[in-house]
Amino acid sequence: MIPPIASKFVAGESPASALEHAAAQNRDGVKVILNLLGEHYDDPANAAADTKAYRSLVRDIAASDLDACISVKPSQIGLHIGDGEFRSNYRSIVEVADEEGVFVWCDMEDADTTDITLDTFEELAHEFEGGIGQCVQSNLKRTNDDLERLADVPGKIRLVKGAYDESPDISYKQKSKVNEVYRADLETLFDSYEGEIAVGSHDPEMIEYAEELSSEYDRPFEVQMLMGVREDAQRDLAAEGREVWQYAPYGDKWLSYFYRRIRERKENVLFAARAVLGI
């Protein structure tokens, strides 16, 4: 059972609890991206089990009246086992999602996985006519070239700053530089990308800049934020008419995810301390 201190960031251990969380967020006007926790599998059985779980979750979402979709991690569905394993498992999820009318996101992991992840996105997005979306990371020096390559690929692009600690040879390390290239990548998306745009950021300045670009180019976009982070802002943006999606993980592998969220932001550390001390 997930303790209350961790439930701020994790939507329970079961699909049922995750769907209940989605329903609660929907009542506040916030849509939900559900992610089953798990990554870096080197056993095909584990990748197959999570692939099966995602296919079942897709059917559960389709049978509900929820504004929800899913997001998968490449290393969770076989990438560390082999490219073929990843492509096969990913395709099997997208096939069910296409039949059921449920959108599928694919997260981006460390830089070594970028090529195969983007290749697979491009292939499946064309085949399934845009029913999938792909995360890209602005802290990688290659990303603007990747966005130009993906300009005519249907579906959605989620632009994030990037959380992986990559080599300075291939990534920007200074916060100010990452902010600069994130803005430039947003400009590229609004100017050139033919699909839909998702701004994956908690940074008010980046969301405000996306608003400016949206007005300039007369193009909509959606905002994506994590469960447990700036949830008041999520509800406020939704109340103002902005399309807001909350990325909500669930599952029994919650412990490592919870500690990752705690380490990332001092506000999260303070939240955990207050919960422990009862203040």
LOMAR-946886 format. One line per field, with one value per atom (N, C-alpha, C): atom name; z negated, y negated, x negated. Coordinates in nm, 2 decimals. Example, Ala and Ser with C-alpha at 12.3 -4.5 7.8 and 13.67 -1.06 7.14 Angstrom:
// LOMAR-946886
name	(N_CA_C_N_CA_C)
c3	(-0.78_-0.78_-0.78_-0.71_-0.71_-0.79)
c2	(0.57_0.45_0.33_0.22_0.11_0.00)
c1	(-1.32_-1.23_-1.32_-1.28_-1.37_-1.29)
***
This chain:
// LOMAR-946886
name	(N_CA_C_N_CA_C_N_CA_C_N_CA_C_N_CA_C_N_CA_C_N_CA_C_N_CA_C_N_CA_C_N_CA_C_N_CA_C_N_CA_C_N_CA_C_N_CA_C_N_CA_C_N_CA_C_N_CA_C_N_CA_C_N_CA_C_N_CA_C_N_CA_C_N_CA_C_N_CA_C_N_CA_C_N_CA_C_N_CA_C_N_CA_C_N_CA_C_N_CA_C_N_CA_C_N_CA_C_N_CA_C_N_CA_C_N_CA_C_N_CA_C_N_CA_C_N_CA_C_N_CA_C_N_CA_C_N_CA_C_N_CA_C_N_CA_C_N_CA_C_N_CA_C_N_CA_C_N_CA_C_N_CA_C_N_CA_C_N_CA_C_N_CA_C_N_CA_C_N_CA_C_N_CA_C_N_CA_C_N_CA_C_N_CA_C_N_CA_C_N_CA_C_N_CA_C_N_CA_C_N_CA_C_N_CA_C_N_CA_C_N_CA_C_N_CA_C_N_CA_C_N_CA_C_N_CA_C_N_CA_C_N_CA_C_N_CA_C_N_CA_C_N_CA_C_N_CA_C_N_CA_C_N_CA_C_N_CA_C_N_CA_C_N_CA_C_N_CA_C_N_CA_C_N_CA_C_N_CA_C_N_CA_C_N_CA_C_N_CA_C_N_CA_C_N_CA_C_N_CA_C_N_CA_C_N_CA_C_N_CA_C_N_CA_C_N_CA_C_N_CA_C_N_CA_C_N_CA_C_N_CA_C_N_CA_C_N_CA_C_N_CA_C_N_CA_C_N_CA_C_N_CA_C_N_CA_C_N_CA_C_N_CA_C_N_CA_C_N_CA_C_N_CA_C_N_CA_C_N_CA_C_N_CA_C_N_CA_C_N_CA_C_N_CA_C_N_CA_C_N_CA_C_N_CA_C_N_CA_C_N_CA_C_N_CA_C_N_CA_C_N_CA_C_N_CA_C_N_CA_C_N_CA_C_N_CA_C_N_CA_C_N_CA_C_N_CA_C_N_CA_C_N_CA_C_N_CA_C_N_CA_C_N_CA_C_N_CA_C_N_CA_C_N_CA_C_N_CA_C_N_CA_C_N_CA_C_N_CA_C_N_CA_C_N_CA_C_N_CA_C_N_CA_C_N_CA_C_N_CA_C_N_CA_C_N_CA_C_N_CA_C_N_CA_C_N_CA_C_N_CA_C_N_CA_C_N_CA_C_N_CA_C_N_CA_C_N_CA_C_N_CA_C_N_CA_C_N_CA_C_N_CA_C_N_CA_C_N_CA_C_N_CA_C_N_CA_C_N_CA_C_N_CA_C_N_CA_C_N_CA_C_N_CA_C_N_CA_C_N_CA_C_N_CA_C_N_CA_C_N_CA_C_N_CA_C_N_CA_C_N_CA_C_N_CA_C_N_CA_C_N_CA_C_N_CA_C_N_CA_C_N_CA_C_N_CA_C_N_CA_C_N_CA_C_N_CA_C_N_CA_C_N_CA_C_N_CA_C_N_CA_C_N_CA_C_N_CA_C_N_CA_C_N_CA_C_N_CA_C_N_CA_C_N_CA_C_N_CA_C_N_CA_C_N_CA_C_N_CA_C_N_CA_C_N_CA_C_N_CA_C_N_CA_C_N_CA_C_N_CA_C_N_CA_C_N_CA_C_N_CA_C_N_CA_C_N_CA_C_N_CA_C_N_CA_C_N_CA_C_N_CA_C_N_CA_C_N_CA_C_N_CA_C_N_CA_C_N_CA_C_N_CA_C_N_CA_C_N_CA_C_N_CA_C_N_CA_C_N_CA_C_N_CA_C_N_CA_C_N_CA_C_N_CA_C_N_CA_C_N_CA_C_N_CA_C_N_CA_C_N_CA_C_N_CA_C_N_CA_C_N_CA_C_N_CA_C_N_CA_C_N_CA_C_N_CA_C_N_CA_C_N_CA_C_N_CA_C_N_CA_C_N_CA_C_N_CA_C_N_CA_C_N_CA_C_N_CA_C_N_CA_C_N_CA_C_N_CA_C_N_CA_C_N_CA_C_N_CA_C_N_CA_C_N_CA_C_N_CA_C_N_CA_C_N_CA_C_N_CA_C_N_CA_C_N_CA_C_N_CA_C_N_CA_C_N_CA_C_N_CA_C_N_CA_C_N_CA_C_N_CA_C_N_CA_C)
c3	(0.00_0.00_0.00_0.08_0.09_-0.03_-0.10_-0.22_-0.17_-0.26_-0.22_-0.17_-0.22_-0.18_-0.04_0.02_0.16_0.25_0.19_0.28_0.34_0.30_0.37_0.51_0.54_0.66_0.74_0.68_0.74_0.73_0.84_0.84_0.80_0.69_0.65_0.71_0.67_0.72_0.83_0.84_0.94_1.05_1.16_1.27_1.22_1.13_1.07_1.00_0.92_0.84_0.94_1.04_1.14_1.22_1.25_1.32_1.22_1.10_1.00_0.99_0.99_0.99_1.11_1.23_1.35_1.34_1.29_1.27_1.18_1.07_0.98_1.05_1.13_1.20_1.31_1.38_1.48_1.42_1.30_1.24_1.22_1.21_1.20_1.34_1.45_1.58_1.63_1.56_1.59_1.65_1.77_1.83_1.78_1.80_1.74_1.83_1.82_1.89_1.79_1.81_1.71_1.76_1.66_1.69_1.58_1.63_1.54_1.50_1.38_1.34_1.37_1.42_1.46_1.57_1.57_1.67_1.66_1.77_1.77_1.75_1.81_1.81_1.90_1.85_1.94_1.95_1.90_1.90_1.99_2.10_2.20_2.13_2.02_1.95_1.89_1.83_1.76_1.87_1.98_2.08_2.14_2.16_2.21_2.11_1.98_1.88_1.88_1.88_1.88_2.02_2.12_2.25_2.24_2.19_2.17_2.07_1.97_1.87_1.94_2.03_2.11_2.20_2.27_2.36_2.28_2.16_2.08_2.03_1.99_1.95_2.06_2.18_2.29_2.30_2.29_2.30_2.18_2.06_1.95_1.97_2.03_2.06_2.16_2.26_2.37_2.32_2.22_2.16_2.06_2.02_1.93_2.00_1.93_1.99_1.95_1.94_1.89_2.00_1.97_2.06_2.01_2.07_2.03_2.14_2.13_2.23_2.16_2.23_2.17_2.22_2.14_2.19_2.15_2.24_2.21_2.22_2.16_2.16_2.25_2.34_2.43_2.35_2.25_2.18_2.10_2.08_2.01_2.10_2.23_2.32_2.41_2.37_2.44_2.51_2.50_2.57_2.53_2.40_2.35_2.38_2.43_2.47_2.62_2.70_2.84_2.91_3.02_3.09_3.14_3.18_3.23_3.13_3.01_2.89_2.86_2.86_2.84_2.94_3.07_3.18_3.18_3.15_3.15_3.04_2.92_2.80_2.82_2.86_2.88_2.99_3.10_3.20_3.15_3.06_3.01_2.92_2.85_2.77_2.86_2.96_3.05_3.13_3.16_3.24_3.16_3.03_2.95_2.93_2.90_2.88_3.00_3.12_3.24_3.26_3.22_3.23_3.13_3.01_2.90_2.90_2.98_2.99_2.87_2.82_2.70_2.75_2.71_2.75_2.67_2.74_2.68_2.69_2.58_2.57_2.55_2.60_2.57_2.51_2.39_2.32_2.39_2.36_2.41_2.29_2.31_2.20_2.23_2.19_2.21_2.36_2.39_2.52_2.61_2.56_2.64_2.70_2.65_2.70_2.80_2.83_2.90_3.05_3.11_3.26_3.27_3.20_3.22_3.18_3.07_3.03_3.13_3.19_3.29_3.42_3.46_3.58_3.56_3.45_3.42_3.42_3.36_3.36_3.50_3.58_3.72_3.80_3.78_3.85_3.81_3.68_3.63_3.65_3.63_3.65_3.79_3.89_4.03_4.05_3.99_4.01_3.95_3.83_3.75_3.75_3.85_3.88_3.76_3.69_3.59_3.45_3.42_3.29_3.18_3.20_3.10_3.09_2.97_2.95_2.90_2.92_2.88_2.80_2.69_2.61_2.67_2.67_2.71_2.60_2.59_2.48_2.53_2.49_2.54_2.49_2.38_2.34_2.43_2.52_2.61_2.73_2.77_2.87_3.01_3.03_3.15_3.17_3.07_3.07_3.18_3.21_3.31_3.45_3.48_3.60_3.60_3.49_3.48_3.50_3.45_3.48_3.62_3.69_3.83_3.91_3.87_3.93_3.91_3.79_3.76_3.81_3.88_3.91_3.97_4.06_4.13_4.08_3.96_3.90_3.82_3.85_3.78_3.63_3.55_3.41_3.32_3.21_3.12_3.08_3.05_2.99_2.85_2.75_2.62_2.60_2.58_2.56_2.41_2.36_2.22_2.22_2.10_2.09_2.09_2.02_2.01_1.87_1.82_1.69_1.67_1.79_1.78_1.78_1.70_1.69_1.80_1.91_2.03_2.03_2.12_2.14_2.19_2.15_2.21_2.35_2.41_2.55_2.63_2.57_2.65_2.58_2.47_2.40_2.34_2.32_2.26_2.11_2.03_1.89_1.81_1.86_1.78_1.80_1.69_1.69_1.78_1.79_1.88_2.02_2.06_2.19_2.23_2.14_2.16_2.18_2.10_2.12_2.26_2.30_2.43_2.55_2.54_2.65_2.64_2.52_2.51_2.58_2.56_2.63_2.78_2.83_2.97_3.03_2.95_2.99_3.00_2.90_2.91_3.04_3.07_3.20_3.32_3.32_3.43_3.44_3.33_3.33_3.38_3.33_3.37_3.52_3.56_3.70_3.80_3.76_3.87_3.84_3.72_3.70_3.74_3.82_3.87_3.78_3.68_3.58_3.47_3.35_3.24_3.14_3.06_2.97_2.82_2.74_2.60_2.53_2.44_2.37_2.23_2.22_2.10_2.01_1.93_1.84_1.73_1.61_1.49_1.48_1.58_1.57_1.63_1.54_1.59_1.71_1.71_1.82_1.95_1.95_2.08_2.12_2.03_2.06_2.12_2.06_2.10_2.24_2.27_2.40_2.51_2.47_2.56_2.59_2.49_2.51_2.61_2.60_2.70_2.84_2.85_2.98_3.04_2.95_2.99_3.05_2.99_3.05_3.18_3.18_3.30_3.42_3.40_3.51_3.52_3.43_3.43_3.42_3.33_3.31_3.17_3.14_3.00_2.95_2.82_2.76_2.63_2.58_2.45_2.35_2.22_2.12_2.05_2.02_1.95_1.83_1.71_1.59_1.51_1.42_1.34_1.22_1.19_1.07_0.95_0.86_0.74_0.75_0.87_0.89_0.95_0.88_0.92_0.96_0.88_0.91_0.90_0.82_0.82_0.95_1.01_1.14_1.25_1.24_1.33_1.34_1.22_1.21_1.26_1.22_1.27_1.42_1.48_1.62_1.69_1.64_1.69_1.68_1.57_1.54_1.64_1.68_1.78_1.92_1.94_2.08_2.15_2.08_2.14_2.13_2.23_2.22_2.14_2.03_1.93_1.91_1.93_1.90_1.79_1.69_1.58_1.61_1.60_1.61_1.48_1.47_1.34_1.34_1.28_1.27_1.17_1.18_1.09_1.09_0.99_0.99_0.87_0.85_0.73_0.73_0.84_0.84_0.81_0.71_0.68_0.59_0.52_0.42_0.49_0.59_0.66_0.73_0.78_0.85_0.74_0.63_0.52_0.48_0.46_0.41_0.52_0.65_0.76_0.75_0.73_0.73_0.61_0.49_0.37_0.40_0.47_0.49_0.58_0.67_0.78_0.74_0.64_0.60_0.45_0.40_0.26_0.20_0.29_0.24_0.21_0.29_0.26_0.13_0.10_-0.02_-0.14_-0.13_-0.24_-0.26_-0.15_-0.16_-0.24_-0.20_-0.27_-0.41_-0.45_-0.59_-0.67_-0.61_-0.68_-0.71_-0.60_-0.62_-0.73_-0.74_-0.84_-0.98_-0.99_-1.12_-1.16_-1.07_-1.10_-1.12_-1.04_-1.05_-0.92)
c2	(0.12_0.00_-0.13_-0.22_-0.34_-0.43_-0.48_-0.56_-0.70_-0.77_-0.91_-1.00_-0.99_-1.08_-1.06_-0.94_-0.92_-0.93_-0.93_-0.93_-1.07_-1.17_-1.30_-1.29_-1.19_-1.18_-1.06_-0.96_-0.83_-0.80_-0.76_-0.75_-0.60_-0.55_-0.42_-0.31_-0.19_-0.07_0.01_-0.01_0.07_-0.02_0.04_-0.03_-0.10_-0.03_-0.09_-0.22_-0.22_-0.34_-0.45_-0.41_-0.51_-0.57_-0.49_-0.54_-0.63_-0.59_-0.68_-0.82_-0.82_-0.94_-1.02_-0.96_-1.03_-1.09_-1.02_-1.07_-1.20_-1.19_-1.31_-1.43_-1.41_-1.52_-1.57_-1.49_-1.53_-1.62_-1.60_-1.68_-1.82_-1.84_-1.97_-2.03_-1.96_-2.00_-1.96_-1.88_-1.83_-1.69_-1.67_-1.54_-1.47_-1.34_-1.26_-1.16_-1.16_-1.07_-0.96_-0.84_-0.74_-0.66_-0.64_-0.57_-0.46_-0.34_-0.23_-0.23_-0.24_-0.25_-0.13_-0.15_-0.04_-0.08_-0.04_-0.08_0.01_0.00_0.06_0.21_0.28_0.42_0.49_0.60_0.68_0.82_0.84_0.97_0.96_1.03_1.02_1.05_1.13_1.16_1.03_0.95_0.83_0.73_0.72_0.63_0.67_0.80_0.86_0.83_0.85_0.83_0.68_0.59_0.45_0.41_0.47_0.45_0.50_0.62_0.67_0.58_0.53_0.44_0.31_0.26_0.14_0.16_0.27_0.31_0.32_0.38_0.38_0.25_0.16_0.03_-0.05_-0.04_-0.11_-0.07_0.06_0.11_0.05_0.04_-0.01_-0.16_-0.24_-0.38_-0.39_-0.31_-0.32_-0.29_-0.20_-0.16_-0.26_-0.35_-0.46_-0.58_-0.68_-0.81_-0.91_-0.87_-0.96_-1.03_-1.15_-1.21_-1.17_-1.06_-1.00_-0.93_-0.91_-0.83_-0.77_-0.71_-0.65_-0.70_-0.67_-0.70_-0.59_-0.54_-0.42_-0.47_-0.39_-0.41_-0.30_-0.34_-0.24_-0.13_-0.16_-0.06_0.03_-0.01_0.07_0.18_0.15_0.24_0.31_0.32_0.41_0.35_0.21_0.16_0.21_0.23_0.28_0.43_0.49_0.63_0.64_0.55_0.54_0.44_0.39_0.30_0.37_0.49_0.56_0.59_0.62_0.64_0.51_0.40_0.27_0.24_0.25_0.22_0.31_0.44_0.53_0.50_0.48_0.45_0.32_0.22_0.09_0.09_0.16_0.18_0.24_0.35_0.42_0.33_0.24_0.14_0.04_-0.01_-0.11_-0.05_0.08_0.14_0.14_0.18_0.18_0.04_-0.05_-0.19_-0.25_-0.22_-0.26_-0.21_-0.08_-0.02_-0.08_-0.12_-0.17_-0.32_-0.39_-0.54_-0.60_-0.54_-0.60_-0.64_-0.76_-0.82_-0.75_-0.74_-0.68_-0.77_-0.81_-0.88_-0.79_-0.83_-0.76_-0.85_-0.82_-0.91_-0.90_-0.99_-0.98_-0.96_-0.86_-0.83_-0.88_-0.82_-0.87_-0.88_-0.96_-0.99_-0.88_-0.77_-0.65_-0.59_-0.62_-0.56_-0.65_-0.77_-0.87_-0.83_-0.77_-0.74_-0.63_-0.52_-0.41_-0.46_-0.54_-0.59_-0.68_-0.77_-0.86_-0.79_-0.69_-0.61_-0.54_-0.48_-0.40_-0.50_-0.61_-0.71_-0.75_-0.78_-0.82_-0.71_-0.59_-0.48_-0.46_-0.45_-0.42_-0.54_-0.66_-0.78_-0.78_-0.75_-0.75_-0.63_-0.52_-0.40_-0.41_-0.47_-0.48_-0.63_-0.70_-0.83_-0.93_-0.93_-1.03_-1.00_-0.88_-0.84_-0.83_-0.87_-0.86_-1.00_-1.01_-1.13_-1.09_-1.19_-1.16_-1.27_-1.24_-1.34_-1.36_-1.49_-1.53_-1.62_-1.62_-1.69_-1.81_-1.93_-2.05_-2.05_-1.99_-2.00_-1.92_-1.84_-1.77_-1.86_-1.87_-1.96_-1.92_-1.80_-1.75_-1.79_-1.83_-1.83_-1.92_-2.04_-2.13_-2.06_-1.98_-1.90_-1.79_-1.73_-1.63_-1.69_-1.81_-1.87_-1.90_-1.94_-1.97_-1.84_-1.73_-1.60_-1.56_-1.58_-1.54_-1.63_-1.74_-1.84_-1.79_-1.69_-1.65_-1.51_-1.47_-1.35_-1.38_-1.30_-1.33_-1.29_-1.34_-1.30_-1.43_-1.41_-1.52_-1.51_-1.63_-1.64_-1.70_-1.63_-1.69_-1.74_-1.87_-1.93_-1.95_-1.89_-1.90_-1.96_-2.00_-2.05_-1.94_-1.83_-1.71_-1.69_-1.57_-1.54_-1.45_-1.39_-1.30_-1.37_-1.32_-1.38_-1.33_-1.40_-1.36_-1.43_-1.38_-1.44_-1.58_-1.67_-1.81_-1.81_-1.70_-1.69_-1.69_-1.64_-1.62_-1.70_-1.76_-1.83_-1.96_-2.05_-2.18_-2.16_-2.22_-2.19_-2.31_-2.44_-2.55_-2.58_-2.61_-2.63_-2.74_-2.85_-2.96_-2.92_-2.83_-2.78_-2.69_-2.60_-2.51_-2.59_-2.70_-2.78_-2.85_-2.89_-2.96_-2.86_-2.74_-2.65_-2.59_-2.59_-2.55_-2.65_-2.77_-2.88_-2.86_-2.84_-2.82_-2.70_-2.59_-2.47_-2.49_-2.57_-2.61_-2.68_-2.77_-2.85_-2.76_-2.66_-2.57_-2.49_-2.44_-2.37_-2.45_-2.57_-2.65_-2.69_-2.71_-2.76_-2.64_-2.52_-2.42_-2.29_-2.25_-2.12_-2.11_-2.01_-2.00_-1.93_-1.87_-1.80_-1.89_-1.83_-1.91_-1.92_-2.02_-2.06_-2.05_-1.99_-1.98_-2.04_-2.14_-2.20_-2.13_-2.05_-1.97_-2.05_-2.14_-2.22_-2.27_-2.29_-2.36_-2.50_-2.54_-2.68_-2.78_-2.87_-2.97_-3.05_-3.08_-3.16_-3.09_-2.96_-2.89_-2.87_-2.85_-2.84_-2.98_-3.08_-3.22_-3.24_-3.20_-3.21_-3.13_-3.01_-2.93_-3.00_-3.07_-3.15_-3.25_-3.32_-3.43_-3.37_-3.25_-3.19_-3.14_-3.09_-3.04_-3.15_-3.27_-3.39_-3.43_-3.43_-3.48_-3.39_-3.26_-3.16_-3.11_-3.15_-3.11_-2.95_-2.90_-2.75_-2.72_-2.62_-2.57_-2.49_-2.47_-2.38_-2.33_-2.22_-2.17_-2.18_-2.19_-2.20_-2.06_-2.01_-1.88_-1.90_-1.86_-1.87_-1.74_-1.72_-1.60_-1.60_-1.49_-1.47_-1.52_-1.60_-1.64_-1.76_-1.82_-1.94_-2.05_-2.16_-2.28_-2.24_-2.16_-2.11_-2.23_-2.33_-2.45_-2.52_-2.53_-2.59_-2.51_-2.38_-2.29_-2.32_-2.33_-2.36_-2.50_-2.59_-2.73_-2.74_-2.68_-2.69_-2.62_-2.51_-2.44_-2.53_-2.60_-2.69_-2.81_-2.85_-2.96_-2.91_-2.78_-2.73_-2.67_-2.66_-2.59_-2.44_-2.37_-2.22_-2.17_-2.11_-2.07_-1.92_-1.85_-1.71_-1.69_-1.60_-1.57_-1.43_-1.42_-1.29_-1.22_-1.11_-1.04_-0.90_-0.87_-0.73_-0.65_-0.52_-0.43_-0.30_-0.21_-0.08_-0.05_0.07_0.11_0.07_0.02_-0.02_-0.17_-0.21_-0.36_-0.41_-0.33_-0.39_-0.47_-0.41_-0.48_-0.61_-0.60_-0.72_-0.83_-0.79_-0.89_-0.96_-0.89_-0.95_-1.04_-1.00_-1.09_-1.22_-1.22_-1.35_-1.43_-1.37_-1.44_-1.51_-1.44_-1.49_-1.61_-1.62_-1.71_-1.86_-1.88_-2.01_-2.03_-2.14_-2.17_-2.17_-2.22_-2.22_-2.08_-1.98_-1.85_-1.79_-1.83_-1.79_-1.85_-1.98_-2.04_-1.97_-1.93_-1.86_-1.73_-1.66_-1.53_-1.55_-1.65_-1.68_-1.71_-1.80_-1.83_-1.71_-1.62_-1.50_-1.41_-1.40_-1.31_-1.37_-1.50_-1.57_-1.60_-1.59_-1.63_-1.78_-1.86_-2.01_-2.07)
c1	(-0.08_0.00_-0.09_-0.05_-0.13_-0.10_-0.20_-0.17_-0.13_-0.06_-0.01_-0.12_-0.24_-0.35_-0.38_-0.36_-0.40_-0.28_-0.16_-0.04_-0.02_-0.09_-0.09_-0.14_-0.23_-0.30_-0.26_-0.19_-0.16_-0.01_0.05_0.20_0.24_0.18_0.22_0.13_0.16_0.09_0.16_0.29_0.37_0.43_0.46_0.53_0.66_0.73_0.86_0.83_0.73_0.70_0.65_0.58_0.53_0.65_0.75_0.87_0.95_0.96_1.02_0.96_0.82_0.75_0.78_0.79_0.82_0.96_1.05_1.19_1.19_1.12_1.11_1.05_0.94_0.88_0.97_1.04_1.14_1.24_1.29_1.39_1.34_1.20_1.14_1.10_1.14_1.11_0.97_0.90_0.77_0.77_0.71_0.71_0.58_0.58_0.47_0.41_0.27_0.19_0.14_0.18_0.15_0.02_-0.07_-0.19_-0.21_-0.22_-0.25_-0.40_-0.44_-0.58_-0.65_-0.77_-0.86_-0.95_-1.08_-1.17_-1.30_-1.38_-1.51_-1.50_-1.40_-1.39_-1.49_-1.55_-1.64_-1.58_-1.46_-1.39_-1.27_-1.27_-1.15_-1.02_-1.02_-0.89_-0.83_-0.92_-0.88_-0.83_-0.90_-0.85_-0.71_-0.70_-0.57_-0.46_-0.49_-0.39_-0.34_-0.43_-0.38_-0.32_-0.36_-0.29_-0.15_-0.13_0.01_0.09_0.03_0.10_0.14_0.06_0.09_0.21_0.21_0.32_0.45_0.44_0.56_0.61_0.51_0.54_0.61_0.56_0.62_0.77_0.80_0.94_1.02_0.96_1.03_1.06_0.97_0.99_1.10_1.10_1.20_1.34_1.35_1.48_1.53_1.44_1.48_1.53_1.57_1.60_1.50_1.37_1.27_1.19_1.14_1.04_0.91_0.86_0.73_0.67_0.54_0.46_0.34_0.25_0.13_0.00_-0.10_-0.24_-0.33_-0.41_-0.50_-0.65_-0.73_-0.87_-0.94_-1.03_-1.09_-1.16_-1.23_-1.30_-1.21_-1.09_-0.99_-0.93_-0.92_-0.86_-0.96_-1.09_-1.18_-1.30_-1.32_-1.43_-1.57_-1.58_-1.71_-1.73_-1.63_-1.64_-1.68_-1.62_-1.65_-1.55_-1.60_-1.51_-1.39_-1.40_-1.28_-1.18_-1.23_-1.14_-1.06_-1.13_-1.06_-0.96_-1.00_-0.91_-0.78_-0.80_-0.69_-0.59_-0.65_-0.56_-0.49_-0.56_-0.50_-0.39_-0.42_-0.32_-0.19_-0.21_-0.09_-0.01_-0.07_0.01_0.08_0.01_0.07_0.18_0.17_0.28_0.41_0.40_0.52_0.57_0.48_0.52_0.59_0.54_0.60_0.74_0.76_0.89_0.99_0.93_1.02_1.03_0.95_0.96_0.89_0.78_0.71_0.57_0.53_0.40_0.29_0.17_0.05_-0.07_-0.12_-0.25_-0.37_-0.48_-0.61_-0.70_-0.75_-0.85_-0.98_-1.07_-1.21_-1.30_-1.39_-1.48_-1.62_-1.72_-1.86_-1.90_-2.00_-2.03_-2.06_-2.11_-2.15_-2.02_-1.91_-1.78_-1.71_-1.76_-1.69_-1.66_-1.76_-1.74_-1.64_-1.64_-1.55_-1.41_-1.40_-1.27_-1.21_-1.28_-1.23_-1.20_-1.28_-1.25_-1.12_-1.10_-0.97_-0.85_-0.87_-0.76_-0.72_-0.82_-0.79_-0.72_-0.77_-0.71_-0.56_-0.54_-0.40_-0.31_-0.36_-0.27_-0.21_-0.30_-0.25_-0.15_-0.18_-0.10_0.04_0.04_0.16_0.22_0.18_0.24_0.24_0.13_0.12_0.18_0.21_0.26_0.17_0.04_-0.06_-0.14_-0.20_-0.28_-0.42_-0.52_-0.65_-0.71_-0.78_-0.85_-0.99_-1.03_-1.17_-1.22_-1.36_-1.42_-1.51_-1.48_-1.55_-1.70_-1.73_-1.87_-1.97_-1.92_-2.00_-2.03_-2.16_-2.20_-2.15_-2.10_-2.05_-1.90_-1.83_-1.69_-1.63_-1.69_-1.63_-1.63_-1.74_-1.75_-1.64_-1.62_-1.52_-1.38_-1.35_-1.22_-1.20_-1.30_-1.29_-1.27_-1.33_-1.31_-1.16_-1.11_-0.98_-0.86_-0.90_-0.80_-0.67_-0.68_-0.56_-0.51_-0.56_-0.51_-0.38_-0.27_-0.15_-0.15_-0.06_-0.06_-0.08_-0.16_-0.19_-0.33_-0.39_-0.52_-0.51_-0.56_-0.57_-0.71_-0.73_-0.86_-0.89_-0.99_-1.04_-1.18_-1.22_-1.36_-1.46_-1.42_-1.51_-1.56_-1.55_-1.59_-1.71_-1.76_-1.87_-2.01_-2.10_-2.23_-2.32_-2.32_-2.39_-2.53_-2.62_-2.75_-2.74_-2.83_-2.83_-2.86_-2.91_-2.94_-2.81_-2.71_-2.58_-2.46_-2.49_-2.37_-2.42_-2.32_-2.34_-2.32_-2.42_-2.42_-2.37_-2.39_-2.35_-2.19_-2.13_-1.99_-1.95_-2.02_-1.99_-2.00_-2.09_-2.10_-1.99_-1.95_-1.84_-1.71_-1.69_-1.58_-1.58_-1.69_-1.71_-1.67_-1.73_-1.70_-1.56_-1.50_-1.36_-1.27_-1.30_-1.22_-1.24_-1.36_-1.39_-1.31_-1.31_-1.24_-1.09_-1.04_-0.90_-0.87_-0.95_-0.94_-0.94_-1.03_-1.03_-0.90_-0.85_-0.73_-0.61_-0.59_-0.48_-0.49_-0.61_-0.63_-0.63_-0.68_-0.70_-0.63_-0.60_-0.55_-0.40_-0.37_-0.23_-0.14_-0.19_-0.10_-0.06_-0.03_0.01_-0.10_-0.09_-0.20_-0.16_-0.25_-0.23_-0.35_-0.33_-0.43_-0.45_-0.55_-0.57_-0.66_-0.60_-0.68_-0.60_-0.67_-0.61_-0.65_-0.73_-0.79_-0.69_-0.64_-0.54_-0.59_-0.72_-0.77_-0.76_-0.78_-0.78_-0.63_-0.54_-0.40_-0.35_-0.40_-0.36_-0.41_-0.53_-0.59_-0.51_-0.47_-0.39_-0.26_-0.20_-0.08_-0.10_-0.21_-0.25_-0.26_-0.33_-0.34_-0.21_-0.13_0.00_0.09_0.08_0.15_0.09_-0.04_-0.11_-0.08_-0.08_-0.07_0.08_0.16_0.30_0.31_0.23_0.23_0.25_0.33_0.35_0.23_0.23_0.13_0.19_0.13_0.17_0.06_0.09_-0.01_-0.01_-0.13_-0.15_-0.23_-0.18_-0.26_-0.25_-0.34_-0.34_-0.24_-0.18_-0.10_-0.19_-0.13_-0.20_-0.28_-0.29_-0.38_-0.29_-0.28_-0.20_-0.06_0.01_0.14_0.24_0.22_0.31_0.30_0.18_0.16_0.23_0.22_0.29_0.44_0.50_0.65_0.68_0.59_0.61_0.61_0.51_0.50_0.62_0.66_0.78_0.90_0.92_1.03_1.03_0.91_0.90_0.92_0.95_0.97_0.86_0.74_0.63_0.65_0.60_0.61_0.49_0.52_0.42_0.42_0.31_0.29_0.20_0.24_0.15_0.09_-0.04_-0.11_-0.11_-0.03_-0.01_-0.06_-0.17_-0.22_-0.14_-0.14_-0.08_-0.15_-0.13_-0.19_-0.27_-0.31_-0.38_-0.53_-0.58_-0.72_-0.73_-0.66_-0.64_-0.76_-0.83_-0.92_-1.04_-1.10_-1.21_-1.16_-1.04_-0.98_-0.96_-0.90_-0.87_-1.00_-1.11_-1.23_-1.29_-1.27_-1.32_-1.25_-1.12_-1.04_-1.09_-1.11_-1.16_-1.29_-1.38_-1.52_-1.51_-1.41_-1.42_-1.39_-1.30_-1.26_-1.26_-1.31_-1.31_-1.17_-1.07_-0.93_-0.88_-0.93_-0.89_-0.95_-1.07_-1.14_-1.06_-1.02_-0.95_-0.81_-0.75_-0.62_-0.64_-0.75_-0.77_-0.80_-0.88_-0.91_-0.79_-0.70_-0.58_-0.49_-0.49_-0.41_-0.46_-0.59_-0.65_-0.64_-0.65_-0.65_-0.51_-0.41_-0.28_-0.26_-0.33_-0.32_-0.27)
***
